[in-house]
């Protein structure tokens, strides 16, 4: 009898968790439907389901935060490569392209910090100008990320270049998603 009660309790908990997750997941799918990389959006924002709840500004802020973290991580990887970390040595024009890429990512991180700061202080009275700033900064960050990729287009596609472009391309996907969610917020006109 005790084992059947335990099974019933476990089954009930499983059903409740499935229903809670399923409803949150469905809402997140709806939120991410405006993005270009929907599965990445869903995966990267799933940890923010409670804090962001049903707030468009919460989802947009979470997307900018995740984008900043991913861009910082990629930037650190690029700096490590530039300084010869990981046993990788780049020479000549490839090294110059890497230097340019590091600078682009430093600028992108700075722009994303500005965007996140603005997202955290949205106010009804200044919403339009604030959200316009955020859109501009996200677009500029995306341009910096793409400029980094462009710098490696002329080189033979070896494992180093593939790894760099893969990491950088991944950050462009996050930035694109964040921009889409900010654009959705801008069109809704909701500051909170």
N, CA and C atoms as an extended XYZ file, in Angstrom:
576
Properties=species:S:1:pos:R:3:atomname:S:1:resname:S:1:resid:I:1 pbc="F F F"
N         0.815       -1.185        0.000 N   UNK     1
C         0.000        0.000        0.000 CA  UNK     1
C         0.864        1.257        0.000 C   UNK     1
N         1.913        1.262        0.820 N   UNK     2
C         2.795        2.423        0.912 CA  UNK     2
C         3.493        2.683       -0.414 C   UNK     2
N         3.896        1.596       -1.099 N   UNK     3
C         4.587        1.796       -2.379 CA  UNK     3
C         3.644        2.351       -3.442 C   UNK     3
N         2.383        1.979       -3.423 N   UNK     4
C         1.445        2.522       -4.403 CA  UNK     4
C         1.161        3.999       -4.113 C   UNK     4
N         1.153        4.396       -2.817 N   UNK     5
C         0.984        5.806       -2.468 CA  UNK     5
C         2.176        6.630       -2.943 C   UNK     5
N         3.357        6.093       -2.770 N   UNK     6
C         4.571        6.772       -3.218 CA  UNK     6
C         4.549        6.929       -4.737 C   UNK     6
N         4.150        5.867       -5.429 N   UNK     7
C         4.048        5.946       -6.888 CA  UNK     7
C         3.019        6.985       -7.320 C   UNK     7
N         1.912        7.034       -6.622 N   UNK     8
C         0.866        8.010       -6.927 CA  UNK     8
C         1.376        9.436       -6.696 C   UNK     8
N         2.090        9.634       -5.615 N   UNK     9
C         2.652       10.964       -5.310 CA  UNK     9
C         3.678       11.351       -6.383 C   UNK     9
N         4.565       10.428       -6.719 N   UNK    10
C         5.569       10.712       -7.749 CA  UNK    10
C         4.914       11.002       -9.095 C   UNK    10
N         3.900       10.257       -9.433 N   UNK    11
C         3.179       10.472      -10.677 CA  UNK    11
C         2.520       11.856      -10.676 C   UNK    11
N         1.915       12.226       -9.563 N   UNK    12
C         1.257       13.535       -9.440 CA  UNK    12
C         2.268       14.670       -9.589 C   UNK    12
N         3.404       14.531       -8.932 N   UNK    13
C         4.455       15.550       -9.033 CA  UNK    13
C         4.941       15.662      -10.467 C   UNK    13
N         5.125       14.526      -11.112 N   UNK    14
C         5.573       14.529      -12.506 CA  UNK    14
C         4.567       15.244      -13.398 C   UNK    14
N         3.302       14.975      -13.215 N   UNK    15
C         2.252       15.620      -14.013 CA  UNK    15
C         2.249       17.127      -13.755 C   UNK    15
N         2.368       17.527      -12.487 N   UNK    16
C         2.357       18.954      -12.152 CA  UNK    16
C         3.562       19.666      -12.763 C   UNK    16
N         4.729       19.056      -12.677 N   UNK    17
C         5.922       19.660      -13.266 CA  UNK    17
C         5.804       19.747      -14.782 C   UNK    17
N         5.273       18.715      -15.391 N   UNK    18
C         5.091       18.727      -16.841 CA  UNK    18
C         4.141       19.849      -17.252 C   UNK    18
N         3.050       19.990      -16.514 N   UNK    19
C         2.087       21.029      -16.853 CA  UNK    19
C         2.687       22.414      -16.658 C   UNK    19
N         3.416       22.615      -15.576 N   UNK    20
C         4.029       23.923      -15.330 CA  UNK    20
C         5.072       24.230      -16.390 C   UNK    20
N         5.911       23.254      -16.697 N   UNK    21
C         6.941       23.472      -17.699 CA  UNK    21
C         6.310       23.632      -19.079 C   UNK    21
N         5.347       22.817      -19.381 N   UNK    22
C         4.713       22.866      -20.699 CA  UNK    22
C         4.068       24.206      -20.967 C   UNK    22
N         3.357       24.757      -19.981 N   UNK    23
C         2.723       26.057      -20.166 CA  UNK    23
C         3.770       27.146      -20.329 C   UNK    23
N         4.813       27.134      -19.511 N   UNK    24
C         5.891       28.110      -19.626 CA  UNK    24
C         6.614       27.974      -20.953 C   UNK    24
N         6.806       26.742      -21.360 N   UNK    25
C         7.500       26.479      -22.624 CA  UNK    25
C         6.666       26.982      -23.803 C   UNK    25
N         5.360       26.773      -23.748 N   UNK    26
C         4.492       27.265      -24.817 CA  UNK    26
C         4.532       28.778      -24.890 C   UNK    26
N         4.520       29.436      -23.734 N   UNK    27
C         4.585       30.892      -23.730 CA  UNK    27
C         5.923       31.361      -24.280 C   UNK    27
N         6.993       30.698      -23.889 N   UNK    28
C         8.325       31.059      -24.379 CA  UNK    28
C         8.416       30.855      -25.890 C   UNK    28
N         7.802       29.798      -26.398 N   UNK    29
C         7.766       29.587      -27.848 CA  UNK    29
C         7.073       30.761      -28.536 C   UNK    29
N         6.003       31.241      -27.929 N   UNK    30
C         5.282       32.393      -28.485 CA  UNK    30
C         6.170       33.640      -28.451 C   UNK    30
N         6.857       33.867      -27.342 N   UNK    31
C         7.764       35.010      -27.216 CA  UNK    31
C         8.843       34.950      -28.297 C   UNK    31
N         9.417       33.773      -28.482 N   UNK    32
C        10.535       33.601      -29.411 CA  UNK    32
C        10.101       33.503      -30.872 C   UNK    32
N         8.815       33.475      -31.110 N   UNK    33
C         8.338       33.323      -32.494 CA  UNK    33
C         8.750       34.487      -33.395 C   UNK    33
N         9.084       35.634      -32.818 N   UNK    34
C         9.491       36.797      -33.621 CA  UNK    34
C        10.979       36.776      -33.961 C   UNK    34
N        11.701       35.811      -33.405 N   UNK    35
C        13.149       35.770      -33.618 CA  UNK    35
C        13.510       34.902      -34.813 C   UNK    35
N        14.693       35.119      -35.306 N   UNK    36
C        15.185       34.348      -36.451 CA  UNK    36
C        15.682       32.971      -36.022 C   UNK    36
N        16.233       32.889      -34.831 N   UNK    37
C        16.816       31.639      -34.325 CA  UNK    37
C        15.983       31.191      -33.125 C   UNK    37
N        14.820       30.650      -33.415 N   UNK    38
C        13.831       30.369      -32.373 CA  UNK    38
C        14.278       29.324      -31.370 C   UNK    38
N        14.893       28.251      -31.836 N   UNK    39
C        15.299       27.219      -30.870 CA  UNK    39
C        16.390       27.748      -29.944 C   UNK    39
N        17.287       28.565      -30.453 N   UNK    40
C        18.314       29.191      -29.618 CA  UNK    40
C        17.651       30.130      -28.606 C   UNK    40
N        16.671       30.880      -29.055 N   UNK    41
C        15.936       31.787      -28.179 CA  UNK    41
C        15.281       31.012      -27.038 C   UNK    41
N        14.581       29.966      -27.375 N   UNK    42
C        13.882       29.171      -26.355 CA  UNK    42
C        14.879       28.581      -25.365 C   UNK    42
N        15.939       28.004      -25.892 N   UNK    43
C        16.938       27.378      -25.021 CA  UNK    43
C        17.618       28.413      -24.116 C   UNK    43
N        18.006       29.547      -24.683 N   UNK    44
C        18.775       30.525      -23.905 CA  UNK    44
C        17.923       31.294      -22.905 C   UNK    44
N        16.627       31.412      -23.158 N   UNK    45
C        15.773       32.173      -22.246 CA  UNK    45
C        14.971       31.300      -21.290 C   UNK    45
N        15.070       29.986      -21.431 N   UNK    46
C        14.264       29.104      -20.579 CA  UNK    46
C        14.579       29.296      -19.097 C   UNK    46
N        15.788       29.704      -18.766 N   UNK    47
C        16.163       29.921      -17.367 CA  UNK    47
C        15.532       31.190      -16.799 C   UNK    47
N        14.997       32.034      -17.674 N   UNK    48
C        14.418       33.297      -17.242 CA  UNK    48
C        12.898       33.247      -17.178 C   UNK    48
N        12.324       32.061      -17.289 N   UNK    49
C        10.864       31.948      -17.349 CA  UNK    49
C        10.164       32.630      -16.181 C   UNK    49
N        10.638       32.438      -14.974 N   UNK    50
C         9.973       33.070      -13.826 CA  UNK    50
C        10.232       34.566      -13.765 C   UNK    50
N        11.515       35.007      -13.812 N   UNK    51
C        11.750       36.445      -13.687 CA  UNK    51
C        11.110       37.252      -14.819 C   UNK    51
N        11.121       36.743      -16.026 N   UNK    52
C        10.596       37.499      -17.155 CA  UNK    52
C         9.079       37.412      -17.224 C   UNK    52
N         8.519       36.359      -16.674 N   UNK    53
C         7.087       36.053      -16.689 CA  UNK    53
C         6.445       36.418      -18.021 C   UNK    53
N         5.437       37.256      -17.990 N   UNK    54
C         4.750       37.609      -19.229 CA  UNK    54
C         5.049       39.045      -19.630 C   UNK    54
N         6.176       39.551      -19.231 N   UNK    55
C         6.550       40.933      -19.499 CA  UNK    55
C         7.432       41.021      -20.746 C   UNK    55
N         6.992       41.708      -21.783 N   UNK    56
C         7.840       41.870      -22.978 CA  UNK    56
C         9.179       42.523      -22.637 C   UNK    56
N         9.170       43.481      -21.711 N   UNK    57
C        10.447       44.115      -21.353 CA  UNK    57
C        11.343       43.134      -20.597 C   UNK    57
N        10.744       42.244      -19.802 N   UNK    58
C        11.532       41.236      -19.090 CA  UNK    58
C        12.218       40.274      -20.050 C   UNK    58
N        11.490       39.834      -21.076 N   UNK    59
C        12.071       38.924      -22.070 CA  UNK    59
C        13.166       39.630      -22.872 C   UNK    59
N        12.912       40.867      -23.265 N   UNK    60
C        13.910       41.614      -24.042 CA  UNK    60
C        15.163       41.843      -23.195 C   UNK    60
N        14.968       42.220      -21.938 N   UNK    61
C        16.104       42.440      -21.038 CA  UNK    61
C        16.886       41.142      -20.837 C   UNK    61
N        16.194       40.040      -20.663 N   UNK    62
C        16.865       38.743      -20.504 CA  UNK    62
C        17.667       38.399      -21.759 C   UNK    62
N        17.103       38.660      -22.930 N   UNK    63
C        17.810       38.366      -24.188 CA  UNK    63
C        19.070       39.209      -24.323 C   UNK    63
N        18.992       40.478      -23.937 N   UNK    64
C        20.184       41.343      -23.992 CA  UNK    64
C        21.228       40.846      -22.995 C   UNK    64
N        20.786       40.438      -21.821 N   UNK    65
C        21.708       39.929      -20.802 CA  UNK    65
C        22.438       38.674      -21.276 C   UNK    65
N        21.688       37.748      -21.859 N   UNK    66
C        22.286       36.509      -22.380 CA  UNK    66
C        23.258       36.837      -23.522 C   UNK    66
N        22.870       37.772      -24.367 N   UNK    67
C        23.722       38.170      -25.491 CA  UNK    67
C        25.028       38.764      -24.987 C   UNK    67
N        24.941       39.602      -23.979 N   UNK    68
C        26.144       40.190      -23.387 CA  UNK    68
C        27.069       39.102      -22.848 C   UNK    68
N        26.519       38.156      -22.122 N   UNK    69
C        27.340       37.073      -21.552 CA  UNK    69
C        28.013       36.250      -22.653 C   UNK    69
N        27.261       35.912      -23.695 N   UNK    70
C        27.829       35.132      -24.799 CA  UNK    70
C        28.912       35.916      -25.548 C   UNK    70
N        28.685       37.209      -25.734 N   UNK    71
C        29.650       38.044      -26.442 CA  UNK    71
C        30.915       38.227      -25.614 C   UNK    71
N        30.755       38.391      -24.308 N   UNK    72
C        31.927       38.485      -23.430 CA  UNK    72
C        32.752       37.203      -23.489 C   UNK    72
N        32.071       36.073      -23.437 N   UNK    73
C        32.771       34.781      -23.483 CA  UNK    73
C        33.535       34.618      -24.799 C   UNK    73
N        32.899       34.948      -25.910 N   UNK    74
C        33.573       34.852      -27.208 CA  UNK    74
C        34.740       35.834      -27.273 C   UNK    74
N        34.546       37.032      -26.730 N   UNK    75
C        35.623       38.026      -26.710 CA  UNK    75
C        36.824       37.535      -25.918 C   UNK    75
N        36.572       36.884      -24.787 N   UNK    76
C        37.666       36.330      -23.981 CA  UNK    76
C        38.406       35.239      -24.745 C   UNK    76
N        37.658       34.439      -25.479 N   UNK    77
C        38.264       33.398      -26.312 CA  UNK    77
C        39.176       34.037      -27.361 C   UNK    77
N        38.709       35.103      -27.993 N   UNK    78
C        39.501       35.782      -29.022 CA  UNK    78
C        40.764       36.401      -28.438 C   UNK    78
N        40.659       36.996      -27.262 N   UNK    79
C        41.828       37.572      -26.596 CA  UNK    79
C        42.837       36.469      -26.284 C   UNK    79
N        42.335       35.337      -25.826 N   UNK    80
C        43.211       34.194      -25.513 CA  UNK    80
C        43.959       33.750      -26.770 C   UNK    80
N        43.246       33.681      -27.902 N   UNK    81
C        43.908       33.309      -29.151 CA  UNK    81
C        44.952       34.342      -29.558 C   UNK    81
N        44.606       35.603      -29.404 N   UNK    82
C        45.513       36.684      -29.802 CA  UNK    82
C        46.808       36.634      -29.003 C   UNK    82
N        46.716       36.268      -27.734 N   UNK    83
C        47.902       36.219      -26.881 CA  UNK    83
C        48.619       34.873      -26.967 C   UNK    83
N        48.159       34.015      -27.874 N   UNK    84
C        48.829       32.736      -28.083 CA  UNK    84
C        48.374       31.645      -27.147 C   UNK    84
N        47.299       31.873      -26.417 N   UNK    85
C        46.771       30.864      -25.498 CA  UNK    85
C        46.228       29.663      -26.246 C   UNK    85
N        46.261       28.537      -25.613 N   UNK    86
C        45.735       27.311      -26.204 CA  UNK    86
C        46.640       26.730      -27.279 C   UNK    86
N        47.877       27.220      -27.342 N   UNK    87
C        48.831       26.682      -28.311 CA  UNK    87
C        48.559       27.096      -29.751 C   UNK    87
N        47.688       28.072      -29.936 N   UNK    88
C        47.355       28.508      -31.291 CA  UNK    88
C        48.194       29.726      -31.635 C   UNK    88
N        48.852       29.660      -32.771 N   UNK    89
C        49.657       30.781      -33.256 CA  UNK    89
C        49.115       31.214      -34.609 C   UNK    89
N        48.678       32.456      -34.677 N   UNK    90
C        48.231       33.007      -35.949 CA  UNK    90
C        49.282       34.009      -36.395 C   UNK    90
N        49.528       34.023      -37.696 N   UNK    91
C        50.589       34.891      -38.232 CA  UNK    91
C        50.036       35.779      -39.341 C   UNK    91
N        50.791       36.821      -39.622 N   UNK    92
C        50.502       37.666      -40.776 CA  UNK    92
C        49.133       38.312      -40.730 C   UNK    92
N        48.466       38.263      -41.882 N   UNK    93
C        47.155       38.920      -42.011 CA  UNK    93
C        46.096       38.269      -41.117 C   UNK    93
N        46.233       36.989      -40.874 N   UNK    94
C        45.271       36.320      -39.987 CA  UNK    94
C        45.390       36.888      -38.570 C   UNK    94
N        46.606       37.161      -38.140 N   UNK    95
C        46.813       37.760      -36.819 CA  UNK    95
C        46.227       39.169      -36.779 C   UNK    95
N        46.379       39.922      -37.868 N   UNK    96
C        45.787       41.267      -37.939 CA  UNK    96
C        44.265       41.185      -37.896 C   UNK    96
N        43.709       40.222      -38.609 N   UNK    97
C        42.254       40.033      -38.599 CA  UNK    97
C        41.786       39.688      -37.184 C   UNK    97
N        42.553       38.876      -36.493 N   UNK    98
C        42.214       38.510      -35.124 CA  UNK    98
C        42.278       39.736      -34.210 C   UNK    98
N        43.296       40.571      -34.400 N   UNK    99
C        43.401       41.812      -33.619 CA  UNK    99
C        42.197       42.711      -33.852 C   UNK    99
N        41.816       42.848      -35.104 N   UNK   100
C        40.635       43.649      -35.427 CA  UNK   100
C        39.387       43.051      -34.779 C   UNK   100
N        39.304       41.745      -34.798 N   UNK   101
C        38.161       41.035      -34.227 CA  UNK   101
C        38.075       41.279      -32.718 C   UNK   101
N        39.212       41.238      -32.050 N   UNK   102
C        39.247       41.503      -30.607 CA  UNK   102
C        38.726       42.909      -30.331 C   UNK   102
N        39.155       43.865      -31.144 N   UNK   103
C        38.697       45.250      -30.976 CA  UNK   103
C        37.181       45.359      -31.236 C   UNK   103
N        36.716       44.694      -32.282 N   UNK   104
C        35.281       44.692      -32.585 CA  UNK   104
C        34.473       44.125      -31.422 C   UNK   104
N        34.986       43.067      -30.824 N   UNK   105
C        34.257       42.448      -29.718 CA  UNK   105
C        34.305       43.289      -28.455 C   UNK   105
N        35.397       43.977      -28.245 N   UNK   106
C        35.467       44.896      -27.120 CA  UNK   106
C        34.407       45.989      -27.280 C   UNK   106
N        34.302       46.524      -28.486 N   UNK   107
C        33.281       47.539      -28.771 CA  UNK   107
C        31.877       46.960      -28.608 C   UNK   107
N        31.663       45.734      -29.105 N   UNK   108
C        30.352       45.097      -29.003 CA  UNK   108
C        29.954       44.902      -27.542 C   UNK   108
N        30.884       44.469      -26.712 N   UNK   109
C        30.607       44.277      -25.283 CA  UNK   109
C        30.217       45.612      -24.647 C   UNK   109
N        30.924       46.656      -24.983 N   UNK   110
C        30.609       47.979      -24.448 CA  UNK   110
C        29.204       48.428      -24.867 C   UNK   110
N        28.867       48.214      -26.121 N   UNK   111
C        27.536       48.565      -26.632 CA  UNK   111
C        26.452       47.746      -25.936 C   UNK   111
N        26.720       46.471      -25.721 N   UNK   112
C        25.738       45.605      -25.051 CA  UNK   112
C        25.561       45.990      -23.580 C   UNK   112
N        26.647       46.425      -22.935 N   UNK   113
C        26.529       46.927      -21.560 CA  UNK   113
C        25.612       48.148      -21.528 C   UNK   113
N        25.821       49.041      -22.484 N   UNK   114
C        24.968       50.237      -22.559 CA  UNK   114
C        23.508       49.849      -22.779 C   UNK   114
N        23.286       48.899      -23.683 N   UNK   115
C        21.915       48.455      -23.985 CA  UNK   115
C        21.264       47.847      -22.754 C   UNK   115
N        21.999       46.999      -22.039 N   UNK   116
C        21.436       46.357      -20.851 CA  UNK   116
C        21.141       47.396      -19.769 C   UNK   116
N        22.049       48.341      -19.589 N   UNK   117
C        21.814       49.402      -18.604 CA  UNK   117
C        20.549       50.185      -18.923 C   UNK   117
N        20.357       50.490      -20.180 N   UNK   118
C        19.160       51.218      -20.600 CA  UNK   118
C        17.906       50.365      -20.410 C   UNK   118
N        18.002       49.078      -20.710 N   UNK   119
C        16.857       48.178      -20.530 CA  UNK   119
C        16.449       48.101      -19.060 C   UNK   119
N        17.416       48.203      -18.182 N   UNK   120
C        17.133       48.112      -16.746 CA  UNK   120
C        16.482       49.376      -16.194 C   UNK   120
N        16.552       50.467      -16.958 N   UNK   121
C        16.026       51.733      -16.438 CA  UNK   121
C        14.925       52.326      -17.327 C   UNK   121
N        14.207       51.471      -18.049 N   UNK   122
C        13.129       51.964      -18.914 CA  UNK   122
C        12.067       52.679      -18.091 C   UNK   122
N        11.646       53.822      -18.602 N   UNK   123
C        10.594       54.601      -17.948 CA  UNK   123
C         9.557       54.996      -18.983 C   UNK   123
N         8.337       55.056      -18.561 N   UNK   124
C         7.220       55.351      -19.460 CA  UNK   124
C         7.425       56.678      -20.204 C   UNK   124
N         7.892       57.708      -19.499 N   UNK   125
C         8.023       59.040      -20.087 CA  UNK   125
C         9.095       59.108      -21.169 C   UNK   125
N        10.149       58.319      -21.038 N   UNK   126
C        11.276       58.376      -21.981 CA  UNK   126
C        11.444       57.073      -22.756 C   UNK   126
N        10.416       56.238      -22.722 N   UNK   127
C        10.495       54.905      -23.320 CA  UNK   127
C        10.938       54.939      -24.783 C   UNK   127
N        10.325       55.784      -25.589 N   UNK   128
C        10.616       55.798      -27.032 CA  UNK   128
C        12.083       56.097      -27.303 C   UNK   128
N        12.641       57.087      -26.633 N   UNK   129
C        14.054       57.412      -26.885 CA  UNK   129
C        14.975       56.346      -26.299 C   UNK   129
N        14.603       55.803      -25.149 N   UNK   130
C        15.431       54.755      -24.544 CA  UNK   130
C        15.462       53.508      -25.425 C   UNK   130
N        14.312       53.083      -25.903 N   UNK   131
C        14.260       51.856      -26.704 CA  UNK   131
C        14.954       52.078      -28.040 C   UNK   131
N        14.887       53.295      -28.555 N   UNK   132
C        15.610       53.630      -29.779 CA  UNK   132
C        17.122       53.505      -29.557 C   UNK   132
N        17.591       53.969      -28.403 N   UNK   133
C        19.013       53.816      -28.057 CA  UNK   133
C        19.398       52.343      -28.019 C   UNK   133
N        18.563       51.538      -27.370 N   UNK   134
C        18.856       50.107      -27.247 CA  UNK   134
C        18.917       49.458      -28.633 C   UNK   134
N        17.965       49.777      -29.491 N   UNK   135
C        17.973       49.225      -30.858 CA  UNK   135
C        19.245       49.624      -31.602 C   UNK   135
N        19.656       50.874      -31.440 N   UNK   136
C        20.875       51.360      -32.097 CA  UNK   136
C        22.097       50.622      -31.582 C   UNK   136
N        22.188       50.459      -30.268 N   UNK   137
C        23.351       49.784      -29.688 CA  UNK   137
C        23.402       48.312      -30.070 C   UNK   137
N        22.258       47.653      -30.093 N   UNK   138
C        22.230       46.243      -30.502 CA  UNK   138
C        22.614       46.103      -31.970 C   UNK   138
N        22.114       46.989      -32.805 N   UNK   139
C        22.464       46.952      -34.231 CA  UNK   139
C        23.957       47.185      -34.433 C   UNK   139
N        24.508       48.121      -33.681 N   UNK   140
C        25.944       48.398      -33.783 CA  UNK   140
C        26.766       47.207      -33.289 C   UNK   140
N        26.321       46.562      -32.221 N   UNK   141
C        27.020       45.368      -31.724 CA  UNK   141
C        27.000       44.269      -32.778 C   UNK   141
N        25.858       44.092      -33.422 N   UNK   142
C        25.728       43.091      -34.490 CA  UNK   142
C        26.662       43.421      -35.651 C   UNK   142
N        26.763       44.680      -35.992 N   UNK   143
C        27.682       45.108      -37.057 CA  UNK   143
C        29.124       44.778      -36.681 C   UNK   143
N        29.497       45.041      -35.435 N   UNK   144
C        30.855       44.716      -34.982 CA  UNK   144
C        31.127       43.221      -35.070 C   UNK   144
N        30.159       42.423      -34.673 N   UNK   145
C        30.328       40.967      -34.736 CA  UNK   145
C        30.485       40.509      -36.187 C   UNK   145
N        29.664       41.049      -37.071 N   UNK   146
C        29.754       40.685      -38.491 CA  UNK   146
C        31.055       41.172      -39.119 C   UNK   146
N        31.544       42.315      -38.696 N   UNK   147
C        32.823       42.833      -39.190 CA  UNK   147
C        33.947       41.877      -38.830 C   UNK   147
N        33.869       41.303      -37.650 N   UNK   148
C        34.866       40.315      -37.227 CA  UNK   148
C        34.856       39.113      -38.172 C   UNK   148
N        33.673       38.602      -38.471 N   UNK   149
C        33.565       37.454      -39.384 CA  UNK   149
C        34.115       37.815      -40.762 C   UNK   149
N        33.762       39.000      -41.245 N   UNK   150
C        34.221       39.445      -42.570 CA  UNK   150
C        35.734       39.452      -42.673 C   UNK   150
N        36.409       39.773      -41.579 N   UNK   151
C        37.868       39.826      -41.579 CA  UNK   151
C        38.533       38.489      -41.860 C   UNK   151
N        37.811       37.392      -41.670 N   UNK   152
C        38.380       36.054      -41.875 CA  UNK   152
C        37.925       35.404      -43.179 C   UNK   152
N        37.124       36.090      -43.972 N   UNK   153
C        36.565       35.507      -45.188 CA  UNK   153
C        37.625       35.145      -46.235 C   UNK   153
N        38.718       35.881      -46.267 N   UNK   154
C        39.706       35.655      -47.322 CA  UNK   154
C        40.708       34.544      -46.999 C   UNK   154
N        40.651       33.999      -45.817 N   UNK   155
C        41.627       32.989      -45.413 CA  UNK   155
C        41.141       31.574      -45.700 C   UNK   155
N        42.108       30.688      -45.887 N   UNK   156
C        41.752       29.276      -46.027 CA  UNK   156
C        40.993       28.839      -44.785 C   UNK   156
N        40.018       28.028      -45.009 N   UNK   157
C        39.190       27.592      -43.890 CA  UNK   157
C        39.867       26.414      -43.199 C   UNK   157
N        40.690       26.760      -42.226 N   UNK   158
C        41.326       25.743      -41.401 CA  UNK   158
C        40.588       25.646      -40.083 C   UNK   158
N        41.044       24.765      -39.217 N   UNK   159
C        40.348       24.563      -37.942 CA  UNK   159
C        40.302       25.824      -37.071 C   UNK   159
N        41.366       26.638      -37.093 N   UNK   160
C        41.373       27.855      -36.280 CA  UNK   160
C        40.320       28.844      -36.767 C   UNK   160
N        40.310       29.084      -38.066 N   UNK   161
C        39.362       30.046      -38.639 CA  UNK   161
C        37.933       29.539      -38.477 C   UNK   161
N        37.731       28.236      -38.668 N   UNK   162
C        36.390       27.664      -38.475 CA  UNK   162
C        35.900       27.865      -37.047 C   UNK   162
N        36.787       27.650      -36.083 N   UNK   163
C        36.410       27.802      -34.673 CA  UNK   163
C        36.089       29.264      -34.369 C   UNK   163
N        36.894       30.176      -34.852 N   UNK   164
C        36.653       31.603      -34.620 CA  UNK   164
C        35.319       32.012      -35.234 C   UNK   164
N        35.134       31.694      -36.503 N   UNK   165
C        33.897       32.131      -37.170 CA  UNK   165
C        32.668       31.457      -36.554 C   UNK   165
N        32.813       30.242      -36.093 N   UNK   166
C        31.694       29.555      -35.451 CA  UNK   166
C        31.291       30.268      -34.158 C   UNK   166
N        32.270       30.578      -33.322 N   UNK   167
C        31.978       31.264      -32.059 CA  UNK   167
C        31.392       32.655      -32.307 C   UNK   167
N        31.969       33.360      -33.268 N   UNK   168
C        31.491       34.708      -33.556 CA  UNK   168
C        30.095       34.659      -34.175 C   UNK   168
N        29.877       33.735      -35.098 N   UNK   169
C        28.564       33.603      -35.722 CA  UNK   169
C        27.500       33.296      -34.670 C   UNK   169
N        27.841       32.481      -33.705 N   UNK   170
C        26.918       32.160      -32.626 CA  UNK   170
C        26.488       33.435      -31.885 C   UNK   170
N        27.434       34.338      -31.638 N   UNK   171
C        27.076       35.582      -30.945 CA  UNK   171
C        26.156       36.442      -31.807 C   UNK   171
N        26.310       36.390      -33.120 N   UNK   172
C        25.414       37.176      -33.984 CA  UNK   172
C        23.983       36.648      -33.883 C   UNK   172
N        23.837       35.352      -33.686 N   UNK   173
C        22.504       34.763      -33.540 CA  UNK   173
C        21.838       35.255      -32.253 C   UNK   173
N        22.609       35.290      -31.170 N   UNK   174
C        22.071       35.809      -29.913 CA  UNK   174
C        21.680       37.276      -30.060 C   UNK   174
N        22.550       38.051      -30.699 N   UNK   175
C        22.287       39.484      -30.859 CA  UNK   175
C        21.070       39.716      -31.739 C   UNK   175
N        20.950       38.939      -32.806 N   UNK   176
C        19.791       39.035      -33.688 CA  UNK   176
C        18.506       38.757      -32.919 C   UNK   176
N        18.515       37.726      -32.090 N   UNK   177
C        17.337       37.395      -31.288 CA  UNK   177
C        17.006       38.513      -30.301 C   UNK   177
N        18.031       39.049      -29.643 N   UNK   178
C        17.798       40.136      -28.684 CA  UNK   178
C        17.199       41.344      -29.397 C   UNK   178
N        17.734       41.654      -30.571 N   UNK   179
C        17.221       42.793      -31.335 CA  UNK   179
C        15.766       42.571      -31.737 C   UNK   179
N        15.431       41.358      -32.113 N   UNK   180
C        14.046       41.054      -32.482 CA  UNK   180
C        13.101       41.247      -31.295 C   UNK   180
N        13.518       40.803      -30.113 N   UNK   181
C        12.672       40.958      -28.931 CA  UNK   181
C        12.570       42.422      -28.500 C   UNK   181
N        13.649       43.174      -28.669 N   UNK   182
C        13.613       44.617      -28.364 CA  UNK   182
C        12.710       45.327      -29.373 C   UNK   182
N        12.814       44.941      -30.647 N   UNK   183
C        11.937       45.532      -31.661 CA  UNK   183
C        10.466       45.248      -31.343 C   UNK   183
N        10.194       44.025      -30.885 N   UNK   184
C         8.816       43.670      -30.497 CA  UNK   184
C         8.373       44.539      -29.327 C   UNK   184
N         9.248       44.740      -28.369 N   UNK   185
C         8.932       45.598      -27.232 CA  UNK   185
C         8.681       47.031      -27.701 C   UNK   185
N         9.513       47.518      -28.612 N   UNK   186
C         9.362       48.877      -29.128 CA  UNK   186
C         8.002       49.060      -29.793 C   UNK   186
N         7.596       48.061      -30.548 N   UNK   187
C         6.307       48.166      -31.245 CA  UNK   187
C         5.126       48.066      -30.288 C   UNK   187
N         5.341       47.440      -29.126 N   UNK   188
C         4.254       47.335      -28.142 CA  UNK   188
C         4.100       48.617      -27.342 C   UNK   188
N         5.203       49.369      -27.221 N   UNK   189
C         5.154       50.619      -26.483 CA  UNK   189
C         5.070       50.458      -24.984 C   UNK   189
N         5.344       49.262      -24.475 N   UNK   190
C         5.259       48.988      -23.033 CA  UNK   190
C         6.607       49.121      -22.378 C   UNK   190
N         6.713       49.924      -21.364 N   UNK   191
C         7.993       50.077      -20.652 CA  UNK   191
C         8.139       49.085      -19.516 C   UNK   191
N         7.099       48.495      -19.054 N   UNK   192
C         7.199       47.614      -17.902 CA  UNK   192
C         6.517       46.384      -18.082 C   UNK   192
